[in-house]
Amino acid sequence: MRNVSVIGAVLVALGAASAAHADTAPATFVRCAICHNAEKGAPDKLGPNLWGVYGTVAGTHGKFAYSKALKASKLKLDEAGLDKWIENPMATVPGTMMSFPGIKDAAKRKELIDYLKKQR
């Protein structure tokens, strides 16, 4: 009987842990994580920390040293702006320092955008 109680407690704990990590990054974020963090309080990497970036204007979030081109773009990082940016950053803002070829798959871009919405 005691083993049943222990097993039940472990299953409850595992369920709670899974729920706590329900907003974990999608697999596609691995490509972003090379240059970006997306955790509250994490330092900038080669690119800025993306925690809280959703809904801001490109080039204004945090203390990262953004390119003049990105600052001047006034690109709103909402669904439409992020979709365009993630698809092809260099075409969206010529002169950006982000030398990333982009993600052509619309479903993968949506996963990333949905994830960034939760990171605030």
Secondary structure, DSSP 8 states (H G I E B T S, - for coil): -HHHHHHHHHHHHHHHHHHHTTT---TTHHHHHTT---STT----SS---TT-TTSBTT-STT----HHHHHH--B-SHHHHHHHHH-HHHHSTT-S--------HHHHHHHHHHHHH--
